[in-house]
């Protein structure tokens, strides 16, 4: 059977792990040798224990100074993770190459892992990408501007692409690998598993692409029920240290709503302050699949999995993104009419008025239901089976190529003898 490495290099939160895990499990169940190479390890044992071998991903640690601010395109993000200099990038690529060689990988499945892809290219190793649209930018040169509301100095994007491309090609030359003609060529892999829906693609300007459908998990977490009584039902996922946390919960209390609140890291004192017979507050996640049929509104950060799952249940969204990736997704949801995006750089909105308006106006719920109706035929289990089958197909092809190469070498050696 094949040796398959699932890798995660950039980004934060366990949405990356939960996005890879179903596929890794299925391939392992089919007898493949599977390993997960992950950016963050501190809570892995609580997610899947010792079920699958885990290794630490090579990471860029030094803070970078003097880079263009804020980053406008994917190349400028890469600069912050070792791509600003060929010497720094060479060390990272060397670490990934050593890791893949030690593992004897036949195929890598990459979630937001550009340097793993670069190392695989330098080795002639088969690679696929799996994740949301943010991880795999459109095939454009220069890489597109992710902040279209800002004025871009002439030539800035072209200059950033050229610098990053030169450094990548310098490293590829060290390993006698074919150079690339654009930064976007990094994502020309055996297969791009673009796990989202067109409306939720962070890049609205993407070229025609195959969308495999989103990944989400609403069945993981503690069971609970909506608080008794009257009032609309709202699910909230916010961290207590966020700017809007207190204002949102105060608005829910003022409006007399029933709420279930997941607040990772909340102190006991703060939890007791906000918890009451109409509001449940917990640090732990809740199992949502049994709650969504009666949920009137979801309030959260615009994480991709949670956002997709809510829309597939026909639940409108009030989104409070705290970083660029989530802000881009939030604006895409707002464009469907199924939600509202709160700009984190704008003054605090009037949350009682905003939440009441979303609950009273039928359009948000209606548009969320239209989204759910459009994709009612989407089957996550079928999606997973199709992706796993395609990974197996790629692995079989690569093993066959390796066997042919070995036979040719043996044949030439026999002729020489």
Helices and strands as residue ranges (DSSP letters): E 3-8, H 15-29, E 33-38, H 44-47, E 53-56, H 74-78, I 79-83, H 86-103, E 107-111, H 114-123, E 126-131, G 133-135, H 156-174, G 183-187, E 191-194, G 198-200, E 233-237, H 245-254, E 258-262, H 268-274, E 279-282, G 292-294, E 297-300, H 304-312, E 317-319, H 324-336, E 339-341, H 351-360, H 362-374, H 380-416
